[in-house]
Amino acid sequence: MELSLWQQIDGSILNAIGVIVGGIAGLVFRNALPTNVTQTIQYAIGLITVFLAVRIAWQLGDIEVRTIPGIVVALIGLTLGGAIGELFHLDERLSAIAQQIQTKTGQQGNG
C-alpha cells in the first residue's frame, strides 16, 4: 500500500500547527493562570510526551527499514542527530533565540 504525500506528512503538519497554537496560547494565558495550574499543565504535557515516547519505542521492534531493524535506525538517527547538534551548538543557538523572544515579549524564562 502506497501512501499519498498528504498521508505521509499530515501528522507533521498537525504537530506543527499544534505547537504554534500551543505556543501562542502559552504566551497569551501564561500570566493569567496561577503558577500551580501552569506547573500542573506542564507536568501533564510531560507525562503524555513520555507515554508517547515509550509507545513509539516499543513499536520499533516491529518496524524494518529495508532490512535494518527499526531500533537500529532509531539508534543511528539519535546518535547522528546528537552529534550534529553538538557540532553546530544547536542547543546554545536555540536558547539564544528563545532568550531574544522572551526579551521582546517581556516573558521571564524558567532556566
C-alpha positions as CSV (number, residue, x, y, z in Angstrom):
1,M,0.0,0.0,0.0
2,E,1.5,3.3,-1.1
3,L,0.6,6.5,0.9
4,S,-0.1,9.8,-0.8
5,L,2.1,12.8,0.1
6,W,-0.6,14.2,2.4
7,Q,-0.9,10.9,4.2
8,Q,2.8,10.9,4.7
9,I,3.1,14.4,6.1
10,D,-0.3,15.2,7.7
11,G,0.9,14.2,11.2
12,S,3.9,16.5,10.9
13,I,1.7,19.4,9.7
14,L,-0.8,18.8,12.5
15,N,2.0,18.7,15.0
16,A,3.5,22.0,13.8
17,I,0.0,23.6,14.0
18,G,-0.4,22.3,17.5
19,V,3.0,23.7,18.6
20,I,2.2,27.1,17.1
21,V,-1.3,27.3,18.6
22,G,0.0,26.0,22.0
23,G,2.9,28.5,21.9
24,I,0.6,31.4,21.2
25,A,-1.9,30.2,23.9
26,G,1.0,29.9,26.4
27,L,2.1,33.5,25.6
28,V,-1.4,34.8,26.0
29,F,-2.6,32.9,29.1
30,R,0.7,32.3,31.0
31,N,0.3,35.3,33.3
32,A,-3.4,34.8,33.6
33,L,-3.1,31.4,35.3
34,P,-1.8,30.7,38.8
35,T,1.7,29.2,38.9
36,N,0.4,25.9,40.3
37,V,-2.0,25.5,37.4
38,T,0.7,26.3,34.9
39,Q,3.0,23.7,36.5
40,T,0.3,21.1,36.5
41,I,-0.3,21.6,32.8
42,Q,3.4,21.3,32.2
43,Y,3.5,18.0,34.1
44,A,0.6,16.7,32.2
45,I,2.2,17.5,28.9
46,G,5.5,15.9,30.0
47,L,3.7,12.8,31.1
48,I,1.9,12.4,27.8
49,T,5.2,13.0,26.0
50,V,6.9,10.2,28.0
51,F,3.9,7.9,27.3
52,L,4.1,8.6,23.5
53,A,7.9,8.1,23.5
54,V,7.6,4.7,25.3
55,R,4.8,3.6,22.9
56,I,6.8,4.6,19.8
57,A,10.0,3.0,21.2
58,W,8.0,-0.2,21.9
59,Q,6.8,-0.3,18.3
60,L,10.4,0.0,16.9
61,G,10.8,-3.8,17.4
62,D,8.1,-4.4,14.7
63,I,9.5,-2.0,12.1
64,E,12.1,-2.5,9.5
65,V,13.6,0.0,7.1
66,R,14.6,-2.1,4.1
67,T,16.3,-4.9,6.1
68,I,17.5,-2.8,9.0
69,P,15.6,-3.2,12.3
70,G,13.8,-0.1,13.4
71,I,15.6,0.1,16.7
72,V,18.9,0.3,14.9
73,V,17.6,3.0,12.6
74,A,16.5,4.9,15.8
75,L,19.8,4.4,17.4
76,I,21.7,5.7,14.3
77,G,19.3,8.7,14.0
78,L,19.6,9.7,17.6
79,T,23.4,9.3,17.6
80,L,23.9,11.3,14.4
81,G,21.3,13.9,15.4
82,G,23.0,14.3,18.8
83,A,26.5,14.6,17.2
84,I,25.3,17.1,14.6
85,G,23.5,19.2,17.4
86,E,26.7,19.3,19.4
87,L,29.0,20.1,16.5
88,F,26.8,23.0,15.4
89,H,26.0,24.1,19.0
90,L,22.2,23.9,18.2
91,D,21.2,23.9,21.9
92,E,23.0,27.2,22.6
93,R,21.7,28.8,19.4
94,L,18.1,27.8,20.2
95,S,18.4,29.0,23.7
96,A,19.7,32.4,22.5
97,I,16.7,32.6,20.1
98,A,14.4,31.8,22.9
99,Q,16.0,34.4,25.1
100,Q,15.5,37.0,22.4
101,I,11.9,36.1,22.1
102,Q,11.4,36.3,25.8
103,T,13.1,39.7,26.0
104,K,10.9,41.0,23.2
105,T,7.7,39.6,24.7
106,G,8.5,40.6,28.3
107,Q,8.4,37.0,29.5
108,Q,10.7,35.5,32.1
109,G,12.5,32.2,31.4
110,N,12.4,29.3,33.7
111,G,16.0,28.3,33.2
